[in-house]
């Protein structure tokens, strides 16, 4: 049995085959191992099976009294989901005072720990000390001490957007700060052969590099952030795995900066002038025509030739 995996399960017939003992001697050996807490008895598909227990874990259980062993066994079975104190009381059929005493002793010896659940904030959940709570319990990286961390999320959203902006435009989110919004003078745009978008993997690697997050983020976490920015019209999708910032989000940032700084430097007239430029910067009748209509292509309809 020791040569197999730690989670391997065996029925009695398999143990008889492995040990070469007869059924009666096998039962005696199993009972001795169970008494020493070196074997755990489980039920699988209506069949009794056995699972080996690490020697240090067995020693830990032997140091507990009978009530503590019972409470500990139910906490152990709950794995990373944890178990509510009232559920422990119901499953063990012990008096609440005894359950609380057992939990206190087990916690003091660092055999178990209590954690907060985002699903049930008012409940005290217990699990083994060396386990990490599941995402269903903690809420994932977006929660701190059971509370939604709005500041952390907002900070990450800003970082993702700015990183994407640096790839989308030559001068990043400052690309249009010196552009004449009516004439397009000083506008910088990448040529078609330049990859001006970011992938989820690149965003994840950048966040890891700057070490801004205390928790390990994953690709699904990055996708969640990008989806928020996408539905806020701050990112646009490129295929299924990449994003670039929207021009409108850059212009909105410029407008916000002018409003924030207008009291000190620009004044209300200047802010109003810029806002008017933004509103008037696009006109369907003034769009640029890079392809001249050809006399030989009578059926070709060009955007600048449309009439509304």
C-alpha positions as a Python dict, from the first residue, in 0.01 Angstrom:
ca = {
    (1, 'X'): (0, 0, 0),
    (2, 'X'): (284, 239, 78),
    (3, 'X'): (401, 219, -284),
    (4, 'X'): (71, 351, -417),
    (5, 'X'): (-51, 711, -426),
    (6, 'X'): (-149, 891, -107),
    (7, 'X'): (-515, 900, -214),
    (8, 'X'): (-535, 536, -327),
    (9, 'X'): (-830, 337, -195),
    (10, 'X'): (-837, -39, -133),
    (11, 'X'): (-1112, -286, -51),
    (12, 'X'): (-1045, -582, 177),
    (13, 'X'): (-999, -828, -108),
    (14, 'X'): (-728, -611, -264),
    (15, 'X'): (-549, -586, 72),
    (16, 'X'): (-559, -966, 109),
    (17, 'X'): (-402, -998, -238),
    (18, 'X'): (-136, -738, -162),
    (19, 'X'): (-35, -876, 179),
    (20, 'X'): (-69, -1247, 102),
    (21, 'X'): (-260, -1297, 429),
    (22, 'X'): (-578, -1494, 468),
    (23, 'X'): (-904, -1309, 531),
    (24, 'X'): (-903, -1357, 911),
    (25, 'X'): (-545, -1236, 961),
    (26, 'X'): (-611, -951, 722),
    (27, 'X'): (-901, -833, 939),
    (28, 'X'): (-684, -837, 1250),
    (29, 'X'): (-410, -638, 1076),
    (30, 'X'): (-661, -385, 944),
    (31, 'X'): (-814, -335, 1287),
    (32, 'X'): (-470, -279, 1439),
    (33, 'X'): (-390, -14, 1176),
    (34, 'X'): (-728, 150, 1228),
    (35, 'X'): (-674, 164, 1605),
    (36, 'X'): (-337, 332, 1544),
    (37, 'X'): (-510, 582, 1310),
    (38, 'X'): (-290, 466, 1023),
    (39, 'X'): (-592, 365, 815),
    (40, 'X'): (-906, 562, 737),
    (41, 'X'): (-1230, 375, 674),
    (42, 'X'): (-1445, 514, 392),
    (43, 'X'): (-1747, 410, 191),
    (44, 'X'): (-1741, 413, -188),
    (45, 'X'): (-2024, 282, -407),
    (46, 'X'): (-2177, 100, -109),
    (47, 'X'): (-1845, -77, -43),
    (48, 'X'): (-1612, -32, 256),
    (49, 'X'): (-1268, 84, 142),
    (50, 'X'): (-950, 183, 323),
    (51, 'X'): (-713, 476, 276),
    (52, 'X'): (-368, 499, 430),
    (53, 'X'): (-295, 785, 670),
    (54, 'X'): (39, 963, 700),
    (55, 'X'): (228, 878, 1021),
    (56, 'X'): (237, 1243, 1136),
    (57, 'X'): (-138, 1274, 1076),
    (58, 'X'): (-197, 952, 1269),
    (59, 'X'): (11, 1083, 1560),
    (60, 'X'): (-194, 1403, 1558),
    (61, 'X'): (-522, 1211, 1582),
    (62, 'X'): (-392, 989, 1861),
    (63, 'X'): (-327, 1301, 2071),
    (64, 'X'): (-698, 1393, 2051),
    (65, 'X'): (-975, 1267, 2274),
    (66, 'X'): (-1273, 1084, 2124),
    (67, 'X'): (-1490, 1395, 2084),
    (68, 'X'): (-1209, 1592, 1922),
    (69, 'X'): (-1144, 1306, 1679),
    (70, 'X'): (-1511, 1304, 1582),
    (71, 'X'): (-1521, 1681, 1524),
    (72, 'X'): (-1188, 1672, 1339),
    (73, 'X'): (-1305, 1391, 1107),
    (74, 'X'): (-1603, 1597, 985),
    (75, 'X'): (-1386, 1903, 933),
    (76, 'X'): (-1139, 1687, 740),
    (77, 'X'): (-1415, 1556, 513),
    (78, 'X'): (-1527, 1910, 428),
    (79, 'X'): (-1189, 1969, 256),
    (80, 'X'): (-1143, 2319, 108),
    (81, 'X'): (-1512, 2407, 131),
    (82, 'X'): (-1504, 2406, 511),
    (83, 'X'): (-1793, 2327, 743),
    (84, 'X'): (-2028, 2544, 950),
    (85, 'X'): (-2025, 2502, 1327),
    (86, 'X'): (-2398, 2418, 1332),
    (87, 'X'): (-2340, 2147, 1071),
    (88, 'X'): (-2066, 2000, 1291),
    (89, 'X'): (-2305, 1995, 1585),
    (90, 'X'): (-2577, 1827, 1377),
    (91, 'X'): (-2344, 1560, 1232),
    (92, 'X'): (-2167, 1473, 1557),
    (93, 'X'): (-2479, 1494, 1776),
    (94, 'X'): (-2264, 1652, 2046),
    (95, 'X'): (-2376, 1928, 2281),
    (96, 'X'): (-2282, 2276, 2163),
    (97, 'X'): (-2061, 2332, 2467),
    (98, 'X'): (-1857, 2019, 2383),
    (99, 'X'): (-1831, 2116, 2015),
    (100, 'X'): (-1705, 2464, 2106),
    (101, 'X'): (-1451, 2320, 2348),
    (102, 'X'): (-1323, 2075, 2085),
    (103, 'X'): (-1294, 2352, 1826),
    (104, 'X'): (-1105, 2573, 2068),
    (105, 'X'): (-855, 2296, 2151),
    (106, 'X'): (-805, 2202, 1785),
    (107, 'X'): (-754, 2565, 1687),
    (108, 'X'): (-503, 2625, 1967),
    (109, 'X'): (-293, 2334, 1838),
    (110, 'X'): (-321, 2463, 1479),
    (111, 'X'): (-496, 2151, 1357),
    (112, 'X'): (-787, 2356, 1220),
    (113, 'X'): (-865, 2721, 1143),
    (114, 'X'): (-1172, 2939, 1098),
    (115, 'X'): (-1228, 3130, 774),
    (116, 'X'): (-1478, 3386, 647),
    (117, 'X'): (-1716, 3288, 369),
    (118, 'X'): (-1829, 3546, 114),
    (119, 'X'): (-2145, 3341, 59),
    (120, 'X'): (-2234, 3331, 428),
    (121, 'X'): (-2063, 3628, 599),
    (122, 'X'): (-2232, 3564, 933),
    (123, 'X'): (-2124, 3199, 953),
    (124, 'X'): (-1801, 3074, 1108),
    (125, 'X'): (-1650, 2814, 876),
    (126, 'X'): (-1383, 2564, 986),
    (127, 'X'): (-1131, 2367, 778),
    (128, 'X'): (-795, 2196, 824),
    (129, 'X'): (-515, 2436, 910),
    (130, 'X'): (-292, 2350, 613),
    (131, 'X'): (-563, 2391, 345),
    (132, 'X'): (-636, 2696, 131),
    (133, 'X'): (-1007, 2786, 111),
    (134, 'X'): (-1177, 2736, -225),
    (135, 'X'): (-1277, 3032, -444),
    (136, 'X'): (-1640, 2967, -345),
    (137, 'X'): (-1542, 3044, 14),
    (138, 'X'): (-1301, 3336, -36),
    (139, 'X'): (-1458, 3491, -347),
    (140, 'X'): (-1125, 3473, -530),
    (141, 'X'): (-872, 3755, -567),
    (142, 'X'): (-1139, 4027, -566),
    (143, 'X'): (-1215, 3980, -196),
    (144, 'X'): (-1005, 4075, 107),
    (145, 'X'): (-1107, 3938, 447),
    (146, 'X'): (-1444, 3843, 302),
    (147, 'X'): (-1516, 4193, 169),
    (148, 'X'): (-1521, 4299, -197),
    (149, 'X'): (-1202, 4502, -251),
    (150, 'X'): (-1332, 4782, -474),
    (151, 'X'): (-1009, 4983, -451),
    (152, 'X'): (-794, 4688, -561),
    (153, 'X'): (-1026, 4611, -854),
    (154, 'X'): (-1034, 4975, -966),
    (155, 'X'): (-654, 4994, -947),
    (156, 'X'): (-615, 4680, -1159),
    (157, 'X'): (-866, 4806, -1417),
    (158, 'X'): (-663, 5127, -1456),
    (159, 'X'): (-338, 4931, -1495),
    (160, 'X'): (-487, 4699, -1758),
    (161, 'X'): (-634, 4991, -1955),
    (162, 'X'): (-309, 5193, -1950),
    (163, 'X'): (-103, 4890, -2050),
    (164, 'X'): (-336, 4828, -2344),
    (165, 'X'): (-322, 5201, -2436),
    (166, 'X'): (58, 5192, -2454),
    (167, 'X'): (29, 4914, -2713),
    (168, 'X'): (-266, 5061, -2905),
    (169, 'X'): (-125, 5409, -2980),
    (170, 'X'): (234, 5532, -3035),
    (171, 'X'): (210, 5771, -2739),
    (172, 'X'): (-24, 5557, -2531),
    (173, 'X'): (-307, 5735, -2353),
    (174, 'X'): (-137, 6070, -2425),
    (175, 'X'): (-155, 6008, -2800),
    (176, 'X'): (-413, 6280, -2864),
    (177, 'X'): (-297, 6541, -2615),
    (178, 'X'): (-125, 6747, -2890),
    (179, 'X'): (-364, 6668, -3174),
    (180, 'X'): (-579, 6934, -3339),
    (181, 'X'): (-918, 6771, -3300),
    (182, 'X'): (-1064, 6956, -3603),
    (183, 'X'): (-788, 6903, -3858),
    (184, 'X'): (-622, 6588, -3724),
    (185, 'X'): (-283, 6761, -3727),
    (186, 'X'): (-11, 6584, -3521),
    (187, 'X'): (-215, 6263, -3504),
    (188, 'X'): (-2, 5948, -3475),
    (189, 'X'): (-136, 5611, -3583),
    (190, 'X'): (44, 5281, -3621),
    (191, 'X'): (75, 5128, -3967),
    (192, 'X'): (-108, 4804, -4038),
    (193, 'X'): (201, 4587, -3992),
    (194, 'X'): (237, 4692, -3625),
    (195, 'X'): (75, 4467, -3364),
    (196, 'X'): (-108, 4728, -3157),
    (197, 'X'): (-309, 4507, -2925),
    (198, 'X'): (-243, 4305, -2610),
    (199, 'X'): (-329, 3947, -2527),
    (200, 'X'): (-459, 3819, -2195),
    (201, 'X'): (-130, 3638, -2139),
    (202, 'X'): (70, 3959, -2194),
    (203, 'X'): (-150, 4146, -1945),
    (204, 'X'): (-105, 3868, -1688),
    (205, 'X'): (274, 3868, -1734),
    (206, 'X'): (286, 4248, -1700),
    (207, 'X'): (87, 4245, -1374),
    (208, 'X'): (315, 3972, -1236),
    (209, 'X'): (622, 4170, -1342),
    (210, 'X'): (520, 4490, -1161),
    (211, 'X'): (416, 4283, -857),
    (212, 'X'): (102, 4485, -793),
    (213, 'X'): (-111, 4195, -669),
    (214, 'X'): (-57, 4003, -345),
    (215, 'X'): (-255, 3709, -484),
    (216, 'X'): (-172, 3499, -788),
    (217, 'X'): (-400, 3602, -1073),
    (218, 'X'): (-495, 3367, -1356),
    (219, 'X'): (-604, 3407, -1718),
    (220, 'X'): (-976, 3387, -1619),
    (221, 'X'): (-914, 3671, -1369),
    (222, 'X'): (-756, 3883, -1644),
    (223, 'X'): (-1047, 3800, -1872),
    (224, 'X'): (-1291, 3921, -1606),
    (225, 'X'): (-1108, 4255, -1583),
    (226, 'X'): (-1099, 4294, -1961),
    (227, 'X'): (-1470, 4215, -1988),
    (228, 'X'): (-1550, 4493, -1740),
    (229, 'X'): (-1346, 4737, -1950),
    (230, 'X'): (-1507, 4604, -2268),
    (231, 'X'): (-1861, 4662, -2142),
    (232, 'X'): (-1754, 5008, -2021),
    (233, 'X'): (-1647, 5078, -2382),
    (234, 'X'): (-1286, 5130, -2274),
    (235, 'X'): (-1152, 4823, -2454),
    (236, 'X'): (-1244, 4664, -2785),
    (237, 'X'): (-1190, 4298, -2870),
    (238, 'X'): (-940, 4174, -3126),
    (239, 'X'): (-1024, 3813, -3200),
    (240, 'X'): (-1092, 3604, -2890),
    (241, 'X'): (-779, 3658, -2680),
    (242, 'X'): (-669, 4017, -2741),
    (243, 'X'): (-781, 4374, -2675),
    (244, 'X'): (-701, 4733, -2766),
    (245, 'X'): (-824, 5055, -2608),
    (246, 'X'): (-1106, 5252, -2769),
    (247, 'X'): (-1040, 5601, -2904),
    (248, 'X'): (-1339, 5729, -2708),
    (249, 'X'): (-1188, 5616, -2377),
    (250, 'X'): (-870, 5813, -2454),
    (251, 'X'): (-1070, 6124, -2544),
    (252, 'X'): (-1280, 6084, -2229),
    (253, 'X'): (-961, 6074, -2020),
    (254, 'X'): (-837, 6395, -2185),
    (255, 'X'): (-1171, 6564, -2120),
    (256, 'X'): (-1171, 6453, -1755),
    (257, 'X'): (-816, 6581, -1707),
    (258, 'X'): (-910, 6919, -1848),
    (259, 'X'): (-1209, 6945, -1619),
    (260, 'X'): (-1000, 6842, -1316),
    (261, 'X'): (-724, 7090, -1399),
    (262, 'X'): (-940, 7364, -1545),
    (263, 'X'): (-987, 7551, -1219),
    (264, 'X'): (-614, 7607, -1181),
    (265, 'X'): (-472, 7636, -1531),
    (266, 'X'): (-714, 7628, -1821),
    (267, 'X'): (-1022, 7802, -1699),
    (268, 'X'): (-1383, 7727, -1785),
    (269, 'X'): (-1360, 7884, -2133),
    (270, 'X'): (-1073, 7657, -2235),
    (271, 'X'): (-1251, 7349, -2100),
    (272, 'X'): (-1567, 7444, -2288),
    (273, 'X'): (-1365, 7495, -2606),
    (274, 'X'): (-1209, 7148, -2581),
    (275, 'X'): (-1544, 6985, -2507),
    (276, 'X'): (-1690, 7153, -2817),
    (277, 'X'): (-1397, 7025, -3023),
    (278, 'X'): (-1461, 6672, -2902),
    (279, 'X'): (-1825, 6695, -2994),
    (280, 'X'): (-1746, 6838, -3338),
    (281, 'X'): (-1436, 6628, -3410),
    (282, 'X'): (-1621, 6372, -3620),
    (283, 'X'): (-1847, 6455, -3909),
    (284, 'X'): (-1969, 6201, -4164),
    (285, 'X'): (-1943, 6465, -4437),
    (286, 'X'): (-1582, 6551, -4351),
    (287, 'X'): (-1437, 6197, -4333),
    (288, 'X'): (-1107, 6155, -4514),
    (289, 'X'): (-1104, 5993, -4856),
    (290, 'X'): (-785, 5793, -4909),
    (291, 'X'): (-908, 5613, -5223),
    (292, 'X'): (-1009, 5818, -5522),
    (293, 'X'): (-1317, 5691, -5710),
    (294, 'X'): (-1225, 5518, -6035),
    (295, 'X'): (-1412, 5591, -6357),
    (296, 'X'): (-1382, 5224, -6450),
    (297, 'X'): (-1552, 5102, -6130),
    (298, 'X'): (-1904, 5228, -6185),
    (299, 'X'): (-2060, 4985, -5934),
    (300, 'X'): (-1818, 5070, -5653),
    (301, 'X'): (-1982, 5277, -5379),
    (302, 'X'): (-1741, 5487, -5173),
    (303, 'X'): (-1816, 5604, -4823),
    (304, 'X'): (-1771, 5972, -4912),
    (305, 'X'): (-2016, 5941, -5197),
    (306, 'X'): (-2305, 5818, -4983),
    (307, 'X'): (-2599, 6051, -4950),
    (308, 'X'): (-2830, 6042, -4652),
}
